[in-house]
Amino acid sequence: MHIKSIHIIPLFFFLNLALFAQLNPEDSIKYANFKKEKLYKNKAVYFLSIRKKTAIKTEQQWILYFKNELKKYKKNTEDVTYINYILAKLYSDSEQYKESNKIANYLLENKQDFYSESLTCDLLYLLGNNYEKEADIQNLLEIIKQKTKYCNVEMYQFYRLYSKMGLPKRALKSYRVYINSLDQTKQTKYNWAQHTNNIGFYFQKDNQIDSAFYYYNKALDLILDYKKEAPYKKNSKREKEVLFWVGLIKGNIGDCYKKYGNYKKAITFLNEEQKSAKIFYKGSSSKWYGEKYYWEQVADCYLKLKNYKLAKIYIDSLFIYNDRLKYYNLKKQYYKGLKVTDSVNLYTELYNKINDSVITNKKLDLNKTLINFLDLEFSIIEKLHEIKAIKSENINTKKQLHLYVALFSLAIVTVLILVYFFYQKKKQTKIISSQKNIIESNLEEKNILLKELQHRVKNNLQTIKSLLTMRLKSIKSEKAKETIQHSINRIAVLSKIHHKLYDNNNNLNTIHLDEYINEIVLDLKTFYDQNKNVEFKLNIQENIFIHIDQTVTIGLIINELVTNSYKYAFINKDKNNIIAIFFTRNNDKLFFKYTDNGVGFDVNKKTKSMGIYLIKRLINQLGSDAKFASSSNGMEVSFDFIDKSSY
């Protein structure tokens, strides 16, 4: 007995060593913390973050383990809740969606006081993923509605559901909206390869094979370029992901070759996808969800090539999946090729029985589901636009911060000037009554100046208020947030004019440039021509539409340039004063030129002023550099830039 115990202890020790040898160092630490931790609220965090759980136990063994844990912790409600949450995740990972949904719905229906927002949202996300994989659109819509109440509003990927509902055109439109919602500056060639592939997928779903083939090949070029340029390590996770996507795109190209009737080439490309998927999912607890589709497509190709021996191997591989409709259809085609009539009739009958039921159910639910779906998508997009109005996409933090500081400083100086004039007016009215006529004359002049200054201030303050409001949500420092909020409140008192740019109801992304510039010029001409007669010559190419962000910047640049001309260039009122604005497009590039026939200025000296500095910074924001030229006959400013809406 003593001898046996000596051998048992080393055996247990080596079994543990073997177990940890199968785990990567990060998973080993998480598993050790999971075993050490006593509260299941914390144990759940460690366990669910282990990437290769099946290296320790199989999925079913883990399920049995946690069922036993339920019995052990049955007196502690909080521990039982988190154990059930883990079970719901495990059932979902093993594609036992009904069991997973049953537990998750029970937990949501019996919410406890200790439930955090994070746990509630995690359960909703779990149910949403399950319903999506089951193609249960009605229940999924309800989950999305609940997520908008309890979780952060996000751009839900509606295009995937439109695709499942058999609406590829609407899916493609929704997907383009999703792409536009992303931060374009953070999209790499890897990301664009994925986006381009997905666009091809929706064209394929719409049976536009030529368009799909074009986008798939474009996606392949992008991913291969990224593969050459990307600085990832060999055999790293990123390399496996890239190789997986290379295979996936090739598989999609294989689908197109199948549609074209080139079945041999289709099989070659489909096998490339299967090969890359095997490498990517090797040693992972996750599964390749495209495997069933791969068997179907290759089986169909071999049937078309009349290679029934190989076709049967792939068809039989489909039996393990719970998709009898496609399995029966391929069996029917297989026996039809072999001319076995009885088997053809049998599988035709089985196929029609299931197919009729599926079609009937889909017809009954589709209209109601689509109406609810469109209403939900509209409400979420509406909320996203509200959020977007107060949150800035951080394209170039450093440049934008400098611009904010410059604009804010200009606003403070302007406000101080206004306060000074008001103070002087009040002081002079009270103290120097004997000089009333002189004071009233001076005040009249000052009031004219105040009106001019106030008009400029309101435009600038509205822009500053919007910019600062958008930045407010992304600032973490409470002290900084308080400072900016005070500034916003003070500026809001002075700002009374609604920015005309946002009156455009037709399109939230682009503005008609010709109409926009004419409107700005008309307002400025109406305002400034009280003192000087200036002729505007506008040469704006028709039908130019540019991105709303760039439109705001163009408006600010024109406002600054015209103001500068009126204030400093046209000293002689009797002279035929002219301002010319030229704007044209050449493909994606836009060219802008501004000239006046005023007195000009010293370029080297004047470019250091705040106004010219601000103009240069605004032009820099468009991704360009300003070209200044000046003489006694006037001045010229020109630059070109890429239209952001063409990306």
C-alpha positions as CSV (number, residue, x, y, z in Angstrom):
1,M,0.0,0.0,0.0
2,H,2.8,2.4,0.9
3,I,4.6,1.6,-2.4
4,K,1.5,2.4,-4.5
5,S,1.1,5.8,-2.8
6,I,4.6,6.7,-3.7
7,H,3.8,6.2,-7.4
8,I,0.4,7.9,-7.3
9,I,1.7,11.3,-6.1
10,P,4.3,11.6,-8.9
11,L,1.7,10.5,-11.4
12,F,-0.7,13.3,-10.3
13,F,2.1,15.8,-10.5
14,F,3.1,14.8,-14.0
15,L,-0.6,14.9,-15.2
16,N,-0.8,18.5,-14.0
17,L,2.5,19.3,-15.8
18,A,1.1,17.7,-19.0
19,L,-2.0,19.8,-18.7
20,F,-0.2,23.1,-18.3
21,A,2.1,22.2,-21.2
22,Q,-0.9,22.2,-23.5
23,L,-1.8,25.7,-22.5
24,N,-0.1,28.9,-23.6
25,P,1.5,31.0,-20.7
26,E,-1.4,33.5,-20.7
27,D,-4.1,30.8,-20.5
28,S,-2.1,29.0,-17.8
29,I,-2.1,32.1,-15.5
30,K,-5.9,32.6,-16.1
31,Y,-6.7,29.0,-15.3
32,A,-4.6,29.1,-12.1
33,N,-6.4,32.3,-11.1
34,F,-9.8,30.6,-11.9
35,K,-8.9,27.7,-9.6
36,K,-7.6,30.0,-6.8
37,E,-10.5,32.5,-6.8
38,K,-13.4,31.8,-4.5
39,L,-16.1,34.2,-5.7
40,Y,-17.8,33.1,-9.0
41,K,-18.2,36.7,-10.0
42,N,-14.4,36.9,-10.4
43,K,-14.0,33.2,-11.4
44,A,-16.3,33.8,-14.4
45,V,-14.0,36.6,-15.7
46,Y,-10.9,34.4,-15.6
47,F,-12.6,31.3,-17.0
48,L,-14.3,33.0,-20.0
49,S,-11.0,34.7,-20.9
50,I,-9.2,31.4,-21.4
51,R,-8.9,31.0,-25.1
52,K,-8.3,27.2,-25.3
53,K,-10.6,25.8,-22.7
54,T,-10.8,22.5,-24.6
55,A,-7.1,21.9,-23.9
56,I,-8.2,21.3,-20.3
57,K,-11.6,19.6,-20.7
58,T,-14.0,19.0,-23.6
59,E,-17.0,21.2,-23.9
60,Q,-19.3,18.5,-22.4
61,Q,-16.9,17.9,-19.6
62,W,-16.9,21.6,-18.7
63,I,-20.7,21.6,-18.8
64,L,-20.9,18.6,-16.4
65,Y,-18.3,20.3,-14.2
66,F,-20.3,23.5,-13.8
67,K,-23.6,21.6,-13.3
68,N,-21.8,20.0,-10.3
69,E,-20.7,23.4,-9.2
70,L,-24.4,24.5,-9.1
71,K,-25.1,21.9,-6.5
72,K,-22.1,22.9,-4.5
73,Y,-23.0,26.6,-4.5
74,K,-26.8,26.3,-4.5
75,K,-27.1,28.4,-1.3
76,N,-25.4,31.4,-2.8
77,T,-27.6,33.2,-5.3
78,E,-24.9,35.4,-6.8
79,D,-22.5,32.4,-7.3
80,V,-25.4,30.4,-8.9
81,T,-26.1,33.3,-11.3
82,Y,-22.6,33.5,-12.6
83,I,-22.3,29.7,-12.9
84,N,-25.4,29.7,-15.0
85,Y,-24.0,32.5,-17.1
86,I,-20.9,30.4,-17.7
87,L,-23.1,27.4,-18.7
88,A,-25.1,29.6,-21.1
89,K,-21.8,30.6,-22.8
90,L,-20.6,27.0,-23.0
91,Y,-23.9,25.8,-24.5
92,S,-23.7,28.5,-27.1
93,D,-20.1,27.6,-27.9
94,S,-21.1,24.0,-28.4
95,E,-24.1,25.1,-30.7
96,Q,-26.7,24.0,-28.1
97,Y,-28.5,27.3,-28.6
98,K,-31.9,26.3,-27.1
99,E,-30.2,25.3,-23.8
100,S,-28.2,28.5,-23.8
101,N,-31.2,30.7,-24.6
102,K,-33.2,28.9,-21.8
103,I,-30.6,29.8,-19.2
104,A,-30.0,33.4,-20.4
105,N,-33.7,34.2,-20.6
106,Y,-34.2,32.8,-17.1
107,L,-31.4,35.0,-15.7
108,L,-32.9,38.1,-17.4
109,E,-36.4,37.4,-16.3
110,N,-35.2,36.9,-12.7
111,K,-32.9,39.9,-12.3
112,Q,-31.3,40.3,-8.9
113,D,-30.2,43.5,-7.1
114,F,-26.6,42.5,-7.6
115,Y,-26.9,42.4,-11.4
116,S,-24.5,44.9,-13.0
117,E,-25.2,46.6,-16.3
118,S,-22.3,44.7,-17.7
119,L,-23.8,41.3,-16.8
120,T,-27.2,42.4,-18.2
121,C,-25.6,43.5,-21.5
122,D,-23.5,40.3,-21.7
123,L,-26.6,38.2,-21.4
124,L,-28.4,40.3,-24.1
125,Y,-25.4,40.0,-26.4
126,L,-25.3,36.3,-25.9
127,L,-29.0,35.9,-26.7
128,G,-28.5,38.2,-29.8
129,N,-25.6,36.0,-31.1
130,N,-27.6,32.8,-30.5
131,Y,-30.8,34.1,-32.2
132,E,-28.7,35.4,-35.2
133,K,-27.1,32.0,-35.7
134,E,-30.5,30.3,-35.5
135,A,-31.9,32.9,-37.9
136,D,-34.6,33.7,-35.4
137,I,-35.2,37.3,-36.6
138,Q,-38.2,38.1,-34.5
139,N,-36.6,37.3,-31.2
140,L,-33.4,39.0,-32.3
141,L,-35.3,42.2,-33.0
142,E,-36.6,42.1,-29.4
143,I,-33.1,41.6,-28.1
144,I,-31.7,44.6,-30.1
145,K,-34.5,46.8,-28.7
146,Q,-33.6,45.8,-25.2
147,K,-29.9,46.5,-25.9
148,T,-30.7,50.0,-26.9
149,K,-32.3,50.5,-23.4
150,Y,-29.7,48.9,-21.2
151,C,-26.4,49.0,-23.2
152,N,-24.5,51.6,-25.2
153,V,-26.1,52.4,-28.5
154,E,-24.0,51.0,-31.3
155,M,-24.2,50.6,-35.1
156,Y,-25.7,47.1,-35.2
157,Q,-24.7,45.1,-38.2
158,F,-28.1,45.1,-39.8
159,Y,-26.7,44.0,-43.1
160,R,-26.1,40.5,-41.8
161,L,-29.8,40.1,-40.9
162,Y,-30.9,41.6,-44.2
163,S,-28.8,39.0,-45.9
164,K,-30.4,36.2,-43.9
165,M,-33.8,37.5,-44.8
166,G,-33.0,37.2,-48.5
167,L,-32.7,41.0,-49.1
168,P,-29.2,41.4,-50.6
169,K,-29.7,44.9,-52.0
170,R,-30.9,46.3,-48.7
171,A,-28.0,44.4,-47.0
172,L,-25.5,46.1,-49.3
173,K,-27.0,49.5,-48.7
174,S,-26.9,48.9,-44.9
175,Y,-23.3,47.7,-45.1
176,R,-22.2,50.9,-46.9
177,V,-23.9,52.9,-44.1
178,Y,-21.9,50.8,-41.6
179,I,-18.6,51.4,-43.4
180,N,-19.3,55.2,-43.4
181,S,-19.9,55.1,-39.6
182,L,-16.3,53.8,-39.0
183,D,-13.3,56.0,-38.3
184,Q,-11.8,56.2,-41.8
185,T,-8.4,57.2,-40.6
186,K,-8.1,53.9,-38.7
187,Q,-9.0,51.6,-41.6
188,T,-5.9,49.7,-43.0
189,K,-5.6,47.7,-46.2
190,Y,-6.5,44.7,-44.1
191,N,-9.8,46.3,-43.1
192,W,-10.5,47.5,-46.6
193,A,-9.8,44.0,-47.9
194,Q,-12.5,42.7,-45.5
195,H,-15.0,45.5,-46.5
196,T,-14.4,44.9,-50.2
197,N,-14.8,41.2,-49.8
198,N,-18.1,41.7,-48.0
199,I,-19.4,44.0,-50.7
200,G,-18.6,41.3,-53.2
201,F,-20.5,38.8,-51.0
202,Y,-23.7,40.9,-51.2
203,F,-23.4,41.3,-54.9
204,Q,-23.1,37.5,-55.1
205,K,-26.2,37.1,-52.9
206,D,-28.0,39.3,-55.4
207,N,-26.8,37.1,-58.3
208,Q,-24.6,39.9,-59.7
209,I,-21.7,37.5,-60.3
210,D,-19.5,39.8,-62.4
211,S,-19.6,42.6,-59.8
212,A,-19.0,40.0,-57.0
213,F,-16.0,38.6,-59.0
214,Y,-14.6,42.1,-59.4
215,Y,-14.8,43.0,-55.7
216,Y,-13.4,39.6,-54.6
217,N,-10.3,40.0,-56.8
218,K,-9.9,43.6,-55.6
219,A,-10.1,42.3,-52.0
220,L,-7.5,39.7,-52.7
221,D,-5.1,42.3,-54.1
222,L,-5.6,44.4,-51.0
223,I,-5.0,41.5,-48.5
224,L,-1.9,40.3,-50.4
225,D,-0.5,43.9,-50.4
226,Y,-1.1,44.0,-46.6
227,K,0.5,40.6,-46.2
228,K,3.7,41.9,-47.8
229,E,3.7,45.3,-45.9
230,A,2.3,44.4,-42.5
231,P,4.9,44.3,-39.6
232,Y,3.6,41.2,-37.9
233,K,5.7,38.3,-36.6
234,K,5.9,34.9,-38.3
235,N,3.4,32.4,-36.8
236,S,1.8,35.2,-34.8
237,K,-2.0,35.4,-34.3
238,R,-2.2,38.3,-36.8
239,E,-0.4,36.3,-39.5
240,K,-2.9,33.4,-39.1
241,E,-5.8,35.8,-39.3
242,V,-4.4,37.3,-42.5
243,L,-3.8,33.9,-44.1
244,F,-7.3,32.9,-43.0
245,W,-8.8,35.9,-44.8
246,V,-6.7,35.2,-47.9
247,G,-8.2,31.7,-48.0
248,L,-11.7,33.0,-47.3
249,I,-11.5,35.5,-50.2
250,K,-10.2,32.7,-52.5
251,G,-13.1,30.5,-51.5
252,N,-15.5,33.3,-52.5
253,I,-13.7,33.6,-55.8
254,G,-14.2,29.8,-56.1
255,D,-17.9,30.4,-55.7
256,C,-17.9,32.7,-58.6
257,Y,-16.0,30.2,-60.8
258,K,-18.7,27.7,-59.8
259,K,-21.4,30.1,-61.0
260,Y,-19.4,30.6,-64.3
261,G,-19.4,26.8,-64.7
262,N,-15.6,26.4,-64.2
263,Y,-16.0,23.6,-61.6
264,K,-12.4,22.4,-61.5
265,K,-11.1,25.9,-60.8
266,A,-13.8,26.4,-58.3
267,I,-12.7,23.3,-56.4
268,T,-9.1,24.5,-56.4
269,F,-10.0,27.9,-54.8
270,L,-12.5,26.3,-52.3
271,N,-9.8,23.9,-51.2
272,E,-7.5,26.9,-50.5
273,E,-10.1,28.3,-48.1
274,Q,-10.4,24.9,-46.3
275,K,-6.6,24.6,-46.0
276,S,-6.3,28.1,-44.4
277,A,-9.2,27.5,-42.1
278,K,-7.7,24.3,-40.8
279,I,-4.5,26.2,-39.9
280,F,-6.3,29.0,-38.3
281,Y,-8.6,26.9,-36.1
282,K,-6.0,24.3,-35.2
283,G,-5.8,24.0,-31.4
284,S,-8.7,26.4,-30.9
285,S,-12.0,25.7,-29.1
286,S,-13.8,27.7,-31.7
287,K,-15.2,26.1,-34.9
288,W,-15.0,27.0,-38.6
289,Y,-18.6,27.9,-39.4
290,G,-17.9,27.8,-43.1
291,E,-17.2,24.1,-43.1
292,K,-20.7,23.0,-43.9
293,Y,-20.9,25.5,-46.9
294,Y,-17.5,24.2,-48.1
295,W,-18.8,20.5,-48.2
296,E,-22.0,21.6,-50.0
297,Q,-20.1,23.6,-52.7
298,V,-17.4,21.0,-53.4
299,A,-20.0,18.2,-53.4
300,D,-22.1,20.2,-56.0
301,C,-19.0,20.8,-58.1
302,Y,-18.2,17.1,-58.3
303,L,-21.8,16.3,-59.1
304,K,-21.6,18.8,-62.0
305,L,-18.3,17.1,-63.1
306,K,-20.1,13.7,-62.8
307,N,-17.5,12.5,-60.4
308,Y,-20.0,10.7,-58.2
309,K,-17.5,8.8,-56.1
310,L,-15.9,12.0,-54.7
311,A,-19.3,13.8,-54.6
312,K,-20.6,11.1,-52.3
313,I,-17.8,11.6,-49.8
314,Y,-18.5,15.3,-49.5
315,I,-22.3,14.7,-49.4
316,D,-22.0,12.2,-46.6
317,S,-19.9,14.6,-44.6
318,L,-22.9,16.9,-44.4
319,F,-25.0,14.4,-42.5
320,I,-23.5,15.5,-39.2
321,Y,-25.0,19.0,-39.7
322,N,-28.7,19.7,-38.9
323,D,-29.5,21.0,-42.3
324,R,-31.5,18.3,-43.9
325,L,-32.8,20.5,-46.7
326,K,-29.5,20.9,-48.5
327,Y,-28.5,17.3,-47.6
328,Y,-31.6,15.9,-49.2
329,N,-31.3,18.1,-52.3
330,L,-27.7,16.9,-52.9
331,K,-28.7,13.3,-52.3
332,K,-31.4,13.7,-54.9
333,Q,-29.0,15.2,-57.4
334,Y,-26.5,12.4,-56.7
335,Y,-29.0,9.6,-57.3
336,K,-30.3,11.4,-60.3
337,G,-26.9,11.3,-61.8
338,L,-26.6,7.6,-61.1
339,K,-30.2,7.1,-62.5
340,V,-31.5,5.4,-59.3
341,T,-35.1,6.4,-59.7
342,D,-36.4,5.1,-56.3
343,S,-33.8,7.0,-54.4
344,V,-34.4,10.1,-56.5
345,N,-38.1,9.9,-55.6
346,L,-37.4,9.3,-51.9
347,Y,-35.1,12.3,-51.5
348,T,-37.3,14.5,-53.7
349,E,-40.2,13.8,-51.4
350,L,-38.1,14.5,-48.2
351,Y,-36.7,17.6,-49.7
352,N,-40.1,19.0,-50.8
353,K,-41.7,18.3,-47.4
354,I,-39.1,20.4,-45.6
355,N,-38.8,23.0,-48.3
356,D,-42.6,23.7,-48.4
357,S,-42.7,24.1,-44.6
358,V,-39.7,26.5,-44.6
359,I,-41.2,28.7,-47.5
360,T,-44.6,28.9,-45.8
361,N,-43.2,30.0,-42.5
362,K,-40.9,32.5,-44.1
363,K,-43.8,34.0,-46.1
364,L,-46.0,34.4,-43.0
365,D,-43.3,36.2,-41.0
366,L,-41.3,38.2,-43.5
367,N,-43.5,41.2,-44.0
368,K,-44.1,41.7,-40.3
369,T,-40.5,41.1,-39.5
370,L,-39.3,43.5,-42.2
371,I,-41.5,46.3,-41.0
372,N,-40.3,45.9,-37.4
373,F,-36.8,45.5,-38.6
374,L,-36.8,48.8,-40.6
375,D,-38.4,50.7,-37.7
376,L,-35.7,49.4,-35.4
377,E,-32.8,50.2,-37.7
378,F,-34.2,53.7,-38.2
379,S,-34.5,54.3,-34.5
380,I,-30.9,53.1,-33.8
381,I,-29.4,55.1,-36.7
382,E,-31.4,58.2,-35.4
383,K,-29.8,57.7,-31.9
384,L,-26.4,57.3,-33.5
385,H,-26.8,60.6,-35.3
386,E,-27.7,62.2,-32.0
387,I,-24.5,60.8,-30.4
388,K,-22.4,61.7,-33.4
389,A,-23.6,65.4,-33.0
390,I,-21.8,65.5,-29.6
391,K,-18.8,63.2,-30.2
392,S,-15.9,64.0,-32.5
393,E,-14.1,61.4,-34.5
394,N,-10.4,62.0,-33.5
395,I,-8.8,62.2,-37.0
396,N,-5.8,64.2,-36.0
397,T,-5.8,65.1,-32.3
398,K,-2.8,67.3,-32.3
399,K,-3.8,69.5,-35.2
400,Q,-7.4,69.7,-34.0
401,L,-6.3,70.7,-30.4
402,H,-4.2,73.5,-31.8
403,L,-7.2,74.7,-33.8
404,Y,-9.5,74.6,-30.8
405,V,-7.0,76.6,-28.7
406,A,-6.6,79.2,-31.5
407,L,-10.4,79.6,-31.9
408,F,-11.0,79.7,-28.2
409,S,-8.3,82.3,-27.7
410,L,-9.8,84.4,-30.5
411,A,-13.3,84.1,-28.9
412,I,-12.0,85.2,-25.4
413,V,-10.2,88.3,-26.9
414,T,-13.3,89.2,-28.8
415,V,-15.5,88.8,-25.7
416,L,-13.1,91.0,-23.7
417,I,-13.3,93.7,-26.4
418,L,-17.1,93.6,-26.3
419,V,-17.0,93.8,-22.5
420,Y,-14.6,96.7,-22.7
421,F,-16.9,98.6,-25.1
422,F,-20.0,98.0,-23.0
423,Y,-18.1,99.1,-19.9
424,Q,-16.9,102.2,-21.6
425,K,-20.4,103.0,-22.8
426,K,-21.9,102.7,-19.3
427,K,-19.0,104.6,-17.6
428,Q,-19.2,107.5,-20.1
429,T,-23.0,107.7,-19.8
430,K,-22.8,108.1,-16.0
431,I,-19.8,110.3,-15.5
432,I,-19.5,112.7,-18.5
433,S,-23.1,114.1,-18.8
434,S,-21.8,117.5,-20.0
435,Q,-20.3,115.8,-23.1
436,K,-23.5,114.0,-24.0
437,N,-23.6,115.0,-27.7
438,I,-20.0,114.0,-28.3
439,I,-20.5,110.7,-26.4
440,E,-23.7,109.9,-28.3
441,S,-21.8,110.4,-31.6
442,N,-19.0,108.1,-30.4
443,L,-21.5,105.6,-29.1
444,E,-23.2,105.5,-32.5
445,E,-19.9,104.7,-34.2
446,K,-19.1,102.1,-31.5
447,N,-22.5,100.5,-31.9
448,I,-21.9,100.0,-35.6
449,L,-18.6,98.4,-34.7
450,L,-20.3,96.3,-32.0
451,K,-22.8,95.0,-34.5
452,E,-20.1,94.0,-36.9
453,L,-18.1,92.4,-34.2
454,Q,-21.2,90.6,-32.7
455,H,-22.0,89.2,-36.2
456,R,-18.5,87.7,-36.4
457,V,-18.5,86.5,-32.8
458,K,-21.8,84.6,-33.1
459,N,-20.5,82.7,-36.2
460,N,-17.2,81.9,-34.5
461,L,-18.8,81.0,-31.2
462,Q,-21.3,78.6,-32.7
463,T,-18.4,76.8,-34.4
464,I,-16.4,76.7,-31.1
465,K,-19.4,75.6,-29.1
466,S,-20.1,72.7,-31.5
467,L,-16.4,71.7,-31.6
468,L,-16.1,71.9,-27.8
469,T,-19.4,70.0,-27.3
470,M,-18.2,67.2,-29.5
471,R,-14.9,66.9,-27.7
472,L,-16.4,67.0,-24.3
473,K,-17.5,63.3,-24.3
474,S,-14.1,62.0,-25.2
475,I,-12.2,63.9,-22.5
476,K,-11.5,61.9,-19.3
477,S,-10.1,64.6,-17.0
478,E,-12.9,65.9,-14.9
479,K,-11.1,69.2,-14.4
480,A,-10.7,69.7,-18.1
481,K,-14.3,68.7,-18.7
482,E,-15.4,71.3,-16.2
483,T,-13.3,74.0,-17.7
484,I,-14.5,73.4,-21.2
485,Q,-18.1,73.1,-20.0
486,H,-17.9,76.5,-18.4
487,S,-16.5,77.9,-21.6
488,I,-19.4,76.3,-23.6
489,N,-22.0,77.8,-21.3
490,R,-20.4,81.3,-21.5
491,I,-20.2,81.0,-25.3
492,A,-23.7,79.7,-25.6
493,V,-25.0,83.0,-24.1
494,L,-23.4,84.9,-27.0
495,S,-24.3,82.5,-29.7
496,K,-27.8,82.8,-31.0
497,I,-27.6,82.0,-34.7
498,H,-28.4,78.5,-36.0
499,H,-25.6,77.3,-38.3
500,K,-27.1,77.3,-41.8
501,L,-24.9,74.4,-42.9
502,Y,-27.1,71.9,-40.9
503,D,-30.3,73.1,-42.6
504,N,-29.6,70.6,-45.4
505,N,-32.3,67.8,-45.0
506,N,-31.5,65.8,-48.1
507,N,-28.1,64.4,-47.2
508,L,-26.3,64.3,-43.9
509,N,-22.9,63.6,-45.4
510,T,-22.5,65.9,-48.4
511,I,-23.3,69.5,-49.3
512,H,-23.9,71.1,-52.7
513,L,-20.9,73.4,-52.9
514,D,-22.2,75.9,-55.5
515,E,-25.3,76.7,-53.4
516,Y,-23.4,76.7,-50.1
517,I,-20.7,79.2,-51.3
518,N,-23.3,81.5,-53.0
519,E,-25.2,81.6,-49.7
520,I,-22.1,82.5,-47.7
521,V,-21.1,85.2,-50.2
522,L,-24.6,86.7,-50.2
523,D,-24.6,86.9,-46.4
524,L,-21.2,88.5,-46.3
525,K,-21.9,90.9,-49.1
526,T,-25.2,92.0,-47.5
527,F,-23.3,92.6,-44.2
528,Y,-20.1,94.3,-45.4
529,D,-21.5,96.3,-48.4
530,Q,-22.8,98.9,-45.9
531,N,-19.4,100.6,-46.1
532,K,-17.8,99.4,-49.3
533,N,-19.1,98.5,-52.8
534,V,-17.5,95.2,-53.8
535,E,-18.3,93.1,-56.9
536,F,-18.1,89.3,-56.4
537,K,-17.1,87.1,-59.4
538,L,-17.9,83.5,-58.6
539,N,-16.7,80.7,-60.9
540,I,-18.0,77.5,-59.2
541,Q,-18.2,74.3,-61.2
542,E,-21.8,72.9,-61.1
543,N,-22.8,69.8,-59.3
544,I,-19.8,69.6,-56.9
545,F,-20.7,67.7,-53.7
546,I,-18.2,67.4,-50.9
547,H,-18.1,65.8,-47.4
548,I,-19.9,67.9,-44.7
549,D,-16.6,68.1,-42.6
550,Q,-14.8,69.7,-45.5
551,T,-17.7,72.0,-46.3
552,V,-17.5,73.5,-42.8
553,T,-13.8,74.1,-43.2
554,I,-14.3,75.6,-46.7
555,G,-16.9,77.9,-45.3
556,L,-14.6,79.1,-42.5
557,I,-11.8,79.7,-45.0
558,I,-14.0,81.8,-47.3
559,N,-15.4,83.7,-44.3
560,E,-11.9,84.5,-43.1
561,L,-10.7,85.5,-46.6
562,V,-13.7,87.8,-47.4
563,T,-13.6,89.4,-44.0
564,N,-9.8,90.0,-44.5
565,S,-10.4,91.6,-47.9
566,Y,-13.2,93.9,-46.6
567,K,-11.3,95.0,-43.6
568,Y,-7.8,95.5,-45.0
569,A,-7.7,95.3,-48.8
570,F,-10.3,97.8,-49.9
571,I,-9.2,101.1,-48.5
572,N,-10.4,103.1,-51.5
573,K,-14.2,103.1,-51.5
574,D,-14.5,104.7,-55.0
575,K,-12.3,102.0,-56.6
576,N,-14.0,99.2,-58.5
577,N,-13.4,96.6,-55.8
578,I,-13.5,92.9,-56.9
579,I,-13.4,89.6,-55.2
580,A,-13.1,86.4,-57.3
581,I,-13.6,82.8,-56.1
582,F,-12.8,79.9,-58.4
583,F,-13.6,76.3,-57.5
584,T,-13.4,73.2,-59.8
585,R,-13.1,69.4,-59.6
586,N,-10.7,67.1,-61.5
587,N,-11.7,63.5,-60.6
588,D,-11.3,63.2,-56.8
589,K,-9.1,66.4,-56.5
590,L,-10.7,69.8,-55.9
591,F,-8.9,73.2,-56.7
592,F,-9.7,76.5,-54.9
593,K,-8.5,80.0,-55.7
594,Y,-9.4,83.3,-54.1
595,T,-8.3,86.7,-55.4
596,D,-9.0,90.4,-54.7
597,N,-7.8,93.6,-56.3
598,G,-7.1,95.4,-53.0
599,V,-3.9,97.0,-51.7
600,G,-2.1,93.7,-51.0
601,F,0.2,93.0,-48.1
602,D,3.8,91.8,-47.2
603,V,3.5,88.0,-47.5
604,N,6.5,87.3,-45.2
605,K,5.2,89.7,-42.5
606,K,1.4,89.2,-42.7
607,T,1.5,85.4,-42.7
608,K,2.4,85.6,-39.0
609,S,-0.8,87.3,-38.1
610,M,-3.6,85.4,-36.2
611,G,-6.1,85.6,-39.2
612,I,-3.6,84.3,-41.8
613,Y,-2.4,81.7,-39.2
614,L,-6.0,80.5,-38.8
615,I,-6.5,80.3,-42.6
616,K,-3.3,78.2,-42.9
617,R,-4.4,75.8,-40.2
618,L,-7.8,75.4,-41.7
619,I,-6.3,74.6,-45.1
620,N,-3.9,72.1,-43.3
621,Q,-7.0,70.4,-41.9
622,L,-8.0,69.7,-45.5
623,G,-4.7,67.9,-46.0
624,S,-3.2,70.7,-48.1
625,D,-0.9,73.8,-47.8
626,A,-1.9,77.4,-48.7
627,K,-0.1,79.2,-51.5
628,F,-0.1,83.0,-50.9
629,A,0.8,85.7,-53.5
630,S,0.4,89.4,-53.1
631,S,1.3,92.7,-54.8
632,S,0.0,96.3,-55.0
633,N,-2.7,95.0,-57.4
634,G,-4.2,92.6,-54.9
635,M,-3.6,89.2,-53.3
636,E,-4.2,85.5,-54.2
637,V,-4.7,82.4,-52.1
638,S,-4.9,78.9,-53.7
639,F,-4.8,75.3,-52.7
640,D,-6.1,71.8,-53.8
641,F,-7.3,68.8,-51.7
642,I,-8.8,65.4,-52.0
643,D,-12.6,65.1,-51.7
644,K,-13.3,63.0,-48.5
645,S,-16.7,61.8,-49.8
646,S,-14.9,59.9,-52.6
647,Y,-13.2,57.4,-50.2
